[in-house]
């Protein structure tokens, strides 16, 4: 009946914060992958951080 509204959040990070967040996301992706879970959404976040 009603469409789902997407809320977007924009963060401004320093280079160090971005690098740290990138490392954490890669670690988390590897953990999920080793447990056999899906990583598509995590990959999307990592790609956005790599821009």
ROKEDREN-354056 format. One line per 10 residues: number of its first residue (from 1); their letters; for each residue x, y, z of N, C-alpha, C. Coordinates in Angstrom, 2 decimals, always signed. Example, Ala and Ser with C-alpha at 12.3 -4.5 7.8 and 13.67 -1.06 7.14 Angstrom:
<atoms>
1	as	+13.19 -5.69 +7.80 +12.30 -4.50 +7.80 +13.20 -3.30 +7.80; +12.85 -2.25 +7.08 +13.67 -1.06 +7.14 +12.90 +0.03 +7.87
</atoms>
This chain:
<atoms>
1	xxxxxxxxxx	+0.81 -1.18 +0.00 +0.00 +0.00 +0.00 +0.87 +1.26 +0.00; +1.80 +1.35 +0.93 +2.69 +2.50 +0.99 +4.10 +2.03 +0.66; +4.83 +2.83 -0.10 +6.20 +2.49 -0.44 +7.12 +2.69 +0.75; +8.14 +1.88 +0.82 +9.11 +2.00 +1.90 +10.03 +3.18 +1.61; +10.18 +4.05 +2.57 +11.00 +5.23 +2.40 +12.43 +4.92 +2.87; +13.38 +5.23 +2.01 +14.78 +4.99 +2.37 +15.36 +6.24 +3.01; +15.97 +6.06 +4.15 +16.66 +7.15 +4.82 +18.14 +7.01 +4.54; +18.76 +8.07 +4.08 +20.19 +8.03 +3.80 +20.93 +8.82 +4.87; +22.07 +8.29 +5.24 +22.92 +8.95 +6.22 +24.25 +9.22 +5.56; +24.74 +10.42 +5.72 +26.03 +10.78 +5.13 +26.99 +11.13 +6.28
11	xxxxxxxxxx	+28.12 +10.45 +6.31 +29.12 +10.70 +7.34 +30.34 +11.35 +6.72; +30.89 +12.30 +7.41 +32.16 +12.88 +6.98 +33.24 +12.35 +7.91; +34.15 +11.58 +7.33 +35.20 +10.92 +8.11 +36.56 +11.45 +7.71; +37.46 +11.47 +8.68 +38.85 +11.78 +8.36 +39.46 +10.57 +7.66; +40.62 +10.76 +7.09 +41.30 +9.65 +6.41 +41.56 +8.50 +7.38; +41.99 +8.82 +8.59 +42.26 +7.78 +9.60 +41.00 +7.03 +9.99; +39.90 +7.74 +10.19 +38.63 +7.10 +10.55 +38.14 +6.20 +9.43; +38.28 +6.67 +8.21 +37.84 +5.89 +7.05 +38.67 +4.60 +6.92; +39.97 +4.73 +7.11 +40.86 +3.57 +7.02 +40.54 +2.56 +8.12; +40.28 +3.04 +9.33 +39.96 +2.18 +10.46 +38.63 +1.46 +10.23
21	xxxxxxxxxx	+37.62 +2.20 +9.77 +36.32 +1.60 +9.49 +36.42 +0.57 +8.37; +37.22 +0.85 +7.35 +37.44 -0.09 +6.25 +38.04 -1.40 +6.78; +39.05 -1.30 +7.63 +39.68 -2.49 +8.21 +38.69 -3.30 +9.04; +37.86 -2.62 +9.82 +36.86 -3.32 +10.63 +35.85 -4.04 +9.75; +35.41 -3.39 +8.67 +34.42 -4.00 +7.78 +35.01 -5.22 +7.06; +36.26 -5.15 +6.66 +36.90 -6.30 +6.03 +37.03 -7.44 +7.03; +37.40 -7.14 +8.28 +37.49 -8.17 +9.33 +36.11 -8.81 +9.54; +35.06 -7.97 +9.64 +33.71 -8.48 +9.86 +33.25 -9.33 +8.67; +33.57 -8.90 +7.45 +33.21 -9.67 +6.25 +33.87 -11.06 +6.29; +35.13 -11.09 +6.65 +35.83 -12.38 +6.73 +35.24 -13.28 +7.80
31	xxxxxxxxxx	+34.83 -12.70 +8.92 +34.19 -13.48 +9.99 +32.87 -14.07 +9.52; +32.03 -13.26 +8.88 +30.74 -13.73 +8.37 +30.97 -14.79 +7.29; +31.93 -14.58 +6.42 +32.24 -15.53 +5.36 +32.70 -16.87 +5.93; +33.52 -16.84 +6.98 +34.00 -18.08 +7.58 +32.88 -18.87 +8.25; +31.82 -18.14 +8.67 +30.67 -18.80 +9.28 +29.62 -19.21 +8.24; +29.90 -18.94 +6.98 +29.00 -19.34 +5.90 +27.84 -18.39 +5.66; +27.94 -17.19 +6.17 +26.86 -16.22 +6.01 +26.99 -15.42 +4.72; +25.92 -14.71 +4.35 +25.95 -13.87 +3.15 +26.74 -12.58 +3.40; +27.48 -12.14 +2.40 +28.31 -10.95 +2.57 +27.97 -9.83 +1.58; +26.87 -9.96 +0.85 +26.56 -8.98 -0.18 +26.41 -7.56 +0.38
41	xxxxxxxxxx	+25.68 -7.42 +1.47 +25.47 -6.09 +2.06 +26.76 -5.51 +2.61; +27.57 -6.35 +3.21 +28.86 -5.90 +3.75 +29.76 -5.48 +2.61; +29.75 -6.23 +1.51 +30.55 -5.87 +0.33 +30.14 -4.49 -0.19; +28.84 -4.21 -0.17 +28.35 -2.91 -0.63 +28.89 -1.76 +0.21; +28.94 -1.97 +1.52 +29.48 -0.93 +2.41 +30.97 -0.75 +2.17; +31.68 -1.86 +1.99 +33.13 -1.78 +1.74 +33.39 -1.04 +0.44; +32.61 -1.31 -0.59 +32.78 -0.61 -1.87 +32.53 +0.88 -1.73; +31.54 +1.26 -0.93 +31.27 +2.68 -0.73 +32.41 +3.35 +0.04; +33.02 +2.62 +0.97 +34.13 +3.19 +1.72 +35.38 +3.33 +0.85; +35.51 +2.48 -0.16 +36.70 +2.49 -1.01 +36.69 +3.63 -2.02
51	x	+35.57 +4.29 -2.16 +35.49 +5.41 -3.13 +36.27 +6.60 -2.69
</atoms>
